[in-house]
Amino acid sequence: MFPPKKPSTMNSHDRPMCVQGDSGLVLTTDPKPRLRWTVELHERFVDAVTQLGGPDKATPKTIMRVMGVKGLTLYHLKSHLQ
């Protein structure tokens, strides 16, 4: 309907800010923070699934343990699996 706003005309209320933690997780500062799946984080996810024997054998809890990323939750993993 409306053309997207150009980045130069956007203010801080139009785009979510992101915060990167010590563990490498990038979370938005929205009222409901969302995890940004960076290329590196996704690669760790894929490596963990592979180490566990593939998508048929890997469970969210075991993927989380193998990834070993501080701050990563089952909610983040289950959402990413969808």
VEXDREN-2710 file (C-alpha; in Angstrom, 1 decimal):
% VEXDREN-2710
k/r/px/py/pz
1/MET/0.0/0.0/0.0
2/PHE/2.5/2.6/1.1
3/PRO/6.1/2.6/-0.1
4/PRO/8.7/1.7/2.6
5/LYS/10.4/4.5/4.4
6/LYS/13.9/5.3/3.5
7/PRO/16.4/4.6/6.3
8/SER/17.4/8.3/6.4
9/THR/13.8/9.3/7.2
10/MET/13.3/6.7/9.9
11/ASN/13.5/7.6/13.5
12/SER/14.3/5.4/16.5
13/HIS/10.6/4.5/17.0
14/ASP/10.3/3.1/13.4
15/ARG/13.0/0.5/13.7
16/PRO/13.9/-1.9/16.5
17/MET/17.3/-1.3/18.1
18/CYS/19.5/-4.4/18.7
19/VAL/21.8/-5.3/21.5
20/GLN/24.6/-7.8/21.1
21/GLY/25.5/-9.7/24.3
22/ASP/28.9/-11.2/25.3
23/SER/27.7/-14.6/24.0
24/GLY/27.2/-13.2/20.5
25/LEU/23.4/-13.2/20.7
26/VAL/21.7/-10.3/19.0
27/LEU/18.4/-9.3/20.7
28/THR/16.1/-6.5/19.8
29/THR/15.1/-4.0/22.4
30/ASP/11.4/-4.4/21.6
31/PRO/9.0/-4.9/24.5
32/LYS/9.2/-8.6/23.4
33/PRO/12.9/-9.1/22.6
34/ARG/13.5/-11.3/19.6
35/LEU/16.6/-13.1/18.7
36/ARG/18.4/-12.2/15.5
37/TRP/19.7/-15.4/14.0
38/THR/23.1/-14.2/12.6
39/VAL/24.9/-16.3/10.0
40/GLU/27.4/-17.5/12.6
41/LEU/24.6/-18.5/15.1
42/HIS/22.8/-20.4/12.3
43/GLU/26.0/-22.2/11.4
44/ARG/26.4/-23.3/15.0
45/PHE/22.8/-24.5/15.0
46/VAL/23.4/-26.5/11.8
47/ASP/26.6/-28.0/13.1
48/ALA/24.9/-29.0/16.4
49/VAL/22.1/-30.7/14.5
50/THR/24.6/-32.5/12.3
51/GLN/26.7/-33.7/15.4
52/LEU/23.5/-35.0/16.9
53/GLY/22.7/-37.2/13.9
54/GLY/20.4/-35.0/11.9
55/PRO/17.0/-33.3/12.3
56/ASP/15.2/-36.6/13.0
57/LYS/17.4/-37.3/16.1
58/ALA/18.2/-33.8/17.4
59/THR/15.9/-32.3/20.0
60/PRO/15.8/-28.6/21.1
61/LYS/17.4/-29.4/24.5
62/THR/20.3/-31.4/23.0
63/ILE/20.8/-28.7/20.3
64/MET/21.0/-26.1/23.0
65/ARG/23.5/-28.1/25.0
66/VAL/25.7/-28.8/22.0
67/MET/25.6/-25.1/20.8
68/GLY/26.7/-23.9/24.2
69/VAL/25.5/-20.3/23.6
70/LYS/24.9/-18.4/26.8
71/GLY/21.4/-16.8/26.8
72/LEU/20.0/-19.0/24.1
73/THR/16.6/-20.5/25.2
74/LEU/14.4/-23.4/24.2
75/TYR/11.9/-20.8/23.0
76/HIS/14.5/-19.4/20.6
77/LEU/15.4/-22.8/19.3
78/LYS/11.9/-24.0/18.9
79/SER/11.0/-20.8/17.0
80/HIS/14.0/-21.3/14.7
81/LEU/13.1/-24.9/14.0
82/GLN/9.7/-23.7/12.6
END
